[in-house]
Amino acid sequence: MSKHLNRHFAPKTWKIKRKGIKYITKPSPGPHKKSISVPLNVVLRDILDYASNNKESRHILETKNVTIDGIRRKDYRFPVGLFDVLSLNEIDEHFRIILTKMGKIDLIKVSKDESSIKICKITGKSVVKGKIQLNLYDGKSKLVTDKSYKVGDSILLSLGKGKNEIKKHVGLGKNVLVYLTGGKHIGQVGKVQDIKGNRIVYKSENGDVVETLKEYAFPVGEEKPLITLSN
């Protein structure tokens, strides 16, 4: 299977030049959907400009302590996606993956303290050995006994190998802040006004009342977002 794809056919969410070198790195199979994730190589080379070519980005990953959500990654094709935390630990720089209002994957700098947390949306639930398994949008899972967690809610996790402790639960409901992950309002933050079946009504930051699909709503907090969402 090819490790590259034609640059012209790369997902529209990738913040890359469409002309120039014909091929670009193809992401490995991973936890995120292809449409909202991008290979580590592309992040280091095309978005952050920390490498000028594939060889340099692969050298960085092999020799430096680069982590995603607190876990070291060396695969240059590893896909990073929405709200993942990329840390370049040797220079103490930390970034969170976001979606711009133009629908592009981008990175914003965050503090070292914030790099230890991540908000995750619950996409499924199942029963495992008498406990409830929460399946999260980024491939993670969490066993809980509390039945209050619902599909569509979010949880704030502590990051790192062997951690993933739940620090807060944000239910999807009225007056909750949501981040839009799809549709023409992608990247916006708004406060939920109403939920009607598979659709949601929210008030945007500039006061507009907007209706969109419920599946696009990613709860991020109550009075204010639990994580930084913009520079």
Summary of the structure (lengths in Angstrom):
residues: 231
radius of gyration: 18.0
end to end distance: 38.1
largest distance: 54.8
contacts: 708
relative contact order: 0.12
helix: 14%
strand: 41%
